[in-house]
Amino acid sequence: MKLESIRIFLSTLLEYRGVRITQTFNSADGKTLTVKCEPSTGEFVIRDMSKEITWECQTIEEASSLIVGYLHLETPKVNA
């Protein structure tokens, strides 16, 4: 998935954060990553379901970089 596509998904989550949408991404090796936007702060909460690790990202740029790294099998280094 391209970085710009992920940014669009995150922009939608931010715009509709009061609806509490959760976006799910799957890596090539079968791990699942979920992303939601906190209604009160606009912060992105990203969770690796296989390792039960959670990251909190303040911006679309920060969150999209973490997701792209995850999808391309890199270890996320944001708030780890």
N, C-alpha and C positions, 0 to 999 in steps of 0.2 A: 504494500500500500504506500502511496506517495505521501510525502510530508504535507503537501497542500490539501490533500483529501482529509487527512487527519485534522488539520487546522479547521477545516469546514465543519467536521463533526463536533469539534470542541466549541466552535463559535455557536453552534446550535444548542449545545448543552448549556452554555453560558446564557444565551438569550432566553431559554425556557427553563432556567434553573428552578423556578417555583413548581414546575411539573414533576420534578424528581426523576428525570430520565437517566437510565444507566446504559452505557454503551459497552459492548463486549468485543474484545479483539482476541484472536487466537494466533499464536506463533506457529511457525512451520513445524516445530517439534511437539505441538499439541498442548502447550501451556495456555492458560486462559488469563487474560488481563481485563479487569472491569474499570470503567471510569465513570464517575458521577461528579456533578457540580453542586457544592454546598449552597443551598438557597440564601443563607444570610450573608455569606462572605464572597461568593463567586469563586472560591478556591476549588481546584480540581483534586479529587481524591482518587488515586490510582492504586489498584490492588492486584497483586499477583496471586491468583487463587491457588496455584500449586504450592507455593512457598509460604503463603499467608503473610506476605510482606506488603506494607502500605506506604505510599509516598504521597505527600501533599505538595501541590504545585500552585504557585500564585498566578502564573500567566499561561496563556495559550501557547506561547513559544516554549516555555519550560516543559509543559505537559506534552506537547507534540514531539519534542526532542527525546523525551523519555520513552514515549510509545514507539517511535521509529526505531530507537535502539533496541527495544524489547522485541519488536517484530523481526529485526535483523540479527537476533540472537546475541546482542551485546548486553552486558550487565549494566542496568541503570545505576547512575551514580548520584542522583538527585535525592537529597534528604534521606539517604540510606543509613 
